[in-house]
C-alpha cells in the first residue's frame, strides 16, 4: 500500500494475511506466555534454593519413611511418627534449646530411639524394625501456617521403617513446626522467635507467605484448576 506521497505504508488491518497464519497468532501468543512463565519459575526456584542455603544451618527436619504404600504400613508410619515425636519431646532436657544441642542429644540416644520404635512396631505386630540416622537430605517447598520453608538440602533426623519404600512424612523438628493434628497448623510464637533470632535480618521476611487466595481460571481450558502448594504439613 502506498500513501499519496508514494511512500509505502503498513496495512491498517490484518485482512491481507491468510486465515491460516492469523489462526496461529493465539497459539504463538500462548507459547510466548508459557515461555515467560518457565523463565519466571526457574528464577523463583533459584531464589528459593539460595534462601534455603542461608537458612538451612538454623533448621533441623524430621523425616520418616514407611515400609511400603500399603494402607497398614502407611497407618503404622503415622503412629510411629506420633509416638517417636512425643517420646523425644518428653525426654529432651530443657538445656537442649538449640539445633546443635538437639542434634547432639539425638545422636547420643540413637540406639534407644531405634529400640523403642522397633518395640512399638513389634507391639503393632509389624514384621520389621526401625532405623534412625542423622543426615543431609533434599526437601521440597512446604508451607507452615504463613511461613514458606523453601526447597533445598537440610540436616534431618531420618527414620526408616522396614525397607523404607513407602510414602514419607516430614516436618521441621527445630524450630518446632511439627503438627500431628492436621486441624492445628498455627506455629507457636516461641518457634517463630527462635527462627527469627537465628536468621539474618533480611531472610525471615522472605519466608512469609504473601500469596493471595486466588481462584484461577484459564480462558482456553475453563475446566482446568491448577493445584497450588497447600498449607499442609508432613
C-alpha positions as CSV (number, residue, x, y, z in Angstrom):
1,X,0.0,0.0,0.0
2,X,1.3,3.5,-0.8
3,X,0.4,6.9,0.5
4,X,-0.5,9.9,-1.6
5,X,3.2,10.9,-1.5
6,X,4.1,7.5,-2.9
7,X,5.7,6.1,0.3
8,X,4.9,2.6,1.3
9,X,2.8,2.2,4.5
10,X,1.8,-0.7,6.7
11,X,-1.7,-2.0,6.2
12,X,-4.1,-0.9,8.9
13,X,-5.7,-4.3,9.2
14,X,-4.7,-8.0,9.1
15,X,-7.1,-8.7,6.3
16,X,-4.3,-9.2,3.8
17,X,-2.8,-12.0,5.9
18,X,-4.1,-15.5,5.0
19,X,-6.5,-17.1,7.5
20,X,-4.2,-20.0,8.3
21,X,-1.5,-17.5,9.6
22,X,-3.9,-15.4,11.5
23,X,-5.2,-18.6,13.3
24,X,-1.6,-19.2,14.5
25,X,-1.4,-15.9,16.4
26,X,-3.2,-17.1,19.6
27,X,-1.0,-20.2,19.7
28,X,2.2,-18.2,19.3
29,X,1.0,-15.8,22.0
30,X,0.2,-18.7,24.4
31,X,3.6,-20.2,23.6
32,X,5.3,-16.9,24.4
33,X,3.4,-16.6,27.7
34,X,4.3,-20.1,28.7
35,X,8.0,-19.4,27.9
36,X,7.9,-16.3,30.1
37,X,6.3,-18.4,32.9
38,X,9.0,-21.0,32.6
39,X,11.7,-18.4,32.9
40,X,9.9,-16.9,35.9
41,X,9.6,-20.3,37.6
42,X,13.3,-21.1,37.0
43,X,14.2,-17.7,38.6
44,X,11.9,-18.4,41.5
45,X,13.4,-21.9,42.0
46,X,16.9,-20.5,42.1
47,X,15.9,-17.8,44.6
48,X,14.3,-20.4,46.8
49,X,17.4,-22.7,46.7
50,X,19.6,-19.7,47.5
51,X,17.4,-18.8,50.5
52,X,17.4,-22.5,51.6
53,X,21.2,-22.5,51.7
54,X,21.2,-19.5,54.0
55,X,18.5,-20.7,56.5
56,X,19.5,-24.5,56.4
57,X,22.1,-24.1,59.2
58,X,19.3,-23.0,61.5
59,X,16.8,-25.8,60.8
60,X,16.5,-29.5,61.6
61,X,14.0,-31.6,59.7
62,X,12.3,-34.8,60.8
63,X,11.7,-37.4,58.0
64,X,10.0,-40.8,58.3
65,X,9.6,-43.3,55.5
66,X,7.1,-46.1,55.5
67,X,7.9,-49.7,54.7
68,X,5.6,-49.7,51.8
69,X,2.5,-47.9,50.4
70,X,0.1,-50.5,51.8
71,X,-2.6,-49.0,54.0
72,X,-1.4,-50.9,57.0
73,X,2.2,-49.7,56.6
74,X,1.1,-46.1,56.0
75,X,-1.1,-46.1,59.1
76,X,1.7,-47.5,61.3
77,X,4.1,-44.9,59.9
78,X,1.9,-42.2,61.3
79,X,1.6,-44.0,64.6
80,X,5.4,-44.4,64.9
81,X,5.8,-40.7,63.9
82,X,3.5,-39.5,66.7
83,X,4.9,-42.0,69.2
84,X,8.5,-41.0,68.5
85,X,8.0,-37.2,68.4
86,X,6.1,-37.4,71.7
87,X,8.9,-39.6,73.1
88,X,11.6,-37.2,72.0
89,X,9.6,-34.1,73.3
90,X,9.1,-35.7,76.7
91,X,12.8,-36.6,77.2
92,X,14.6,-33.7,75.7
93,X,16.3,-31.8,78.5
94,X,15.4,-28.1,78.9
95,X,19.0,-27.3,78.1
96,X,18.5,-28.7,74.6
97,X,17.2,-25.4,73.3
98,X,19.2,-25.1,70.0
99,X,19.7,-27.1,66.9
100,X,23.1,-28.2,67.9
101,X,22.0,-29.3,71.3
102,X,19.0,-31.3,70.0
103,X,21.2,-32.9,67.3
104,X,23.8,-33.9,69.9
105,X,21.1,-35.4,72.2
106,X,19.5,-37.4,69.3
107,X,22.9,-38.7,68.3
108,X,23.7,-39.8,71.8
109,X,20.3,-41.6,72.1
110,X,20.2,-43.0,68.6
111,X,20.2,-46.7,69.8
112,X,17.5,-46.2,72.4
113,X,15.3,-44.3,69.9
114,X,15.7,-47.1,67.4
115,X,14.9,-49.7,70.2
116,X,11.7,-48.1,71.4
117,X,10.5,-47.5,67.8
118,X,11.2,-51.2,67.0
119,X,9.4,-52.3,70.1
120,X,6.4,-50.1,69.2
121,X,6.3,-51.8,65.8
122,X,6.5,-55.2,67.4
123,X,3.5,-54.3,69.6
124,X,1.7,-53.5,66.4
125,X,2.7,-56.9,65.0
126,X,4.7,-55.5,62.2
127,X,7.5,-57.8,60.9
128,X,10.2,-55.2,60.6
129,X,12.2,-52.7,62.7
130,X,13.1,-49.0,62.6
131,X,16.4,-47.4,62.0
132,X,17.4,-43.8,62.7
133,X,20.1,-41.6,61.2
134,X,21.2,-38.0,61.1
135,X,22.0,-36.9,57.6
136,X,21.5,-34.2,55.0
137,X,18.6,-34.6,52.6
138,X,16.7,-32.6,50.0
139,X,13.2,-31.5,50.8
140,X,10.6,-29.8,48.6
141,X,9.0,-26.4,49.4
142,X,6.5,-26.6,52.3
143,X,4.1,-24.0,53.8
144,X,3.7,-24.0,57.6
145,X,1.0,-21.6,58.7
146,X,2.1,-18.4,57.0
147,X,5.8,-19.3,56.6
148,X,7.2,-20.9,53.4
149,X,10.2,-23.2,54.0
150,X,11.9,-23.3,50.6
151,X,13.1,-26.4,48.8
152,X,16.7,-27.3,49.5
153,X,19.1,-29.6,51.4
154,X,18.7,-29.6,55.2
155,X,20.0,-31.6,58.1
156,X,17.4,-34.2,59.1
157,X,16.6,-36.9,61.5
158,X,15.6,-39.7,59.2
159,X,13.6,-42.7,60.4
160,X,13.3,-45.7,58.1
161,X,10.7,-48.3,58.8
162,X,11.5,-51.7,57.3
163,X,12.5,-51.3,53.7
164,X,11.6,-47.6,53.6
165,X,10.0,-48.0,50.2
166,X,6.7,-46.2,51.0
167,X,5.5,-42.6,51.1
168,X,7.2,-40.4,53.6
169,X,6.2,-37.8,56.1
170,X,8.3,-34.8,57.2
171,X,8.2,-31.7,59.3
172,X,10.6,-29.2,61.0
173,X,11.8,-30.5,64.3
174,X,13.7,-27.4,65.2
175,X,12.2,-24.8,65.5
176,X,9.1,-26.8,66.2
177,X,6.9,-26.9,63.2
178,X,5.7,-30.5,63.6
179,X,1.9,-30.6,63.5
180,X,0.5,-34.0,64.4
181,X,-3.1,-32.7,64.5
182,X,-3.9,-31.7,60.9
183,X,-6.6,-29.3,62.1
184,X,-4.0,-27.3,64.2
185,X,-1.5,-25.5,62.0
186,X,-0.6,-22.4,63.9
187,X,3.2,-22.1,64.6
188,X,4.0,-21.5,68.2
189,X,5.2,-18.0,68.8
190,X,8.3,-19.2,70.6
191,X,9.2,-21.2,67.5
192,X,8.8,-18.1,65.3
193,X,11.1,-16.1,67.6
194,X,13.7,-18.9,67.7
195,X,13.8,-19.0,63.9
196,X,13.8,-15.2,63.6
197,X,16.7,-14.9,66.1
198,X,18.7,-17.5,64.2
199,X,18.3,-16.0,60.7
200,X,19.8,-12.9,59.1
201,X,17.6,-9.9,59.5
202,X,16.5,-9.8,55.9
203,X,15.8,-13.6,55.5
204,X,12.9,-14.1,57.8
205,X,10.5,-11.7,55.9
206,X,11.3,-13.7,52.8
207,X,9.8,-16.8,54.4
208,X,6.5,-15.1,55.0
209,X,3.7,-16.3,52.7
210,X,2.1,-13.3,51.0
211,X,0.2,-15.3,48.4
212,X,-3.4,-14.1,48.0
213,X,-6.2,-16.7,47.8
214,X,-6.8,-16.9,44.1
215,X,-9.4,-18.7,42.1
216,X,-7.5,-19.2,38.8
217,X,-9.5,-19.9,35.6
218,X,-7.8,-20.5,32.3
219,X,-9.5,-19.0,29.2
220,X,-8.6,-21.8,26.8
221,X,-9.2,-24.5,29.4
222,X,-12.1,-23.3,31.6
223,X,-12.4,-26.7,33.4
224,X,-8.8,-26.8,34.5
225,X,-8.0,-25.8,38.0
226,X,-4.3,-25.7,39.0
227,X,-3.3,-27.2,42.3
228,X,-1.2,-24.7,44.3
229,X,1.1,-25.7,47.1
230,X,-1.1,-26.4,50.1
231,X,-0.7,-25.2,53.7
232,X,-0.4,-28.7,54.9
233,X,2.5,-30.4,56.8
234,X,4.0,-33.7,56.6
